């Protein structure tokens, strides 16, 4: 290893290989995805291009949005499709999640992304039974509506910590890549407070215009990350999960 690279140890068995597959798949659409230099599956380590940090700017945020739109536009075979040539597990953080190709986004999202984590959180005691009931009602509403959606190639864990700004521009890191809904990445960026979000959206729309009501629908796409955090980070996230579940129910009826 030299000063231009660093080695990252996987947090769970096979997680380094899963991350490498996701990065390479996303990088097919944008060179702003961090480059994989090498993979040691036996040691569960990745060698990645080293990145220096810089203060995020409005211009860099616009660039980010445009590149994210290009990644989404690259598409995937189905909702829940894993990265190309990858048949192993999918992770969000240290936790495994299902990636089974599905034709209907609503079914994929509720059955493979929201409910497994909400139910595990309730079993773990970090989400109340009342909170779980709210999430289930929200998921029922999502499935009833079953809004049309294009299959996007998404990062899948795009909170602000997984978007790194460097002197040479933005870089996407640490994905949970799969076929999903484009709004999911945008909703997670909004949830965890990325810098210059409005400019990021402006850049996104230079490539792909968003639906007029997309911001109203953000709570739907925040159910998954908040269910994950309620399970992995504790009951402090349960109130916010219940809040977005209530907003989803009010929106969809």
PyMOL commands that set and color helices and strands:
alter all, ss='L'
color gray80, all
select helices_A, chain A and resi 15-27+58-73+105-124+129-145+160-162+182-191+197-205+218-233+235-252
alter helices_A, ss='H'
color red, helices_A
select strands_A, chain A and resi 5-9+36-40+45-49+90-92+95-97+152-154+163-166+169-172+178-180
alter strands_A, ss='S'
color yellow, strands_A
deselect
rebuild
show_as cartoon
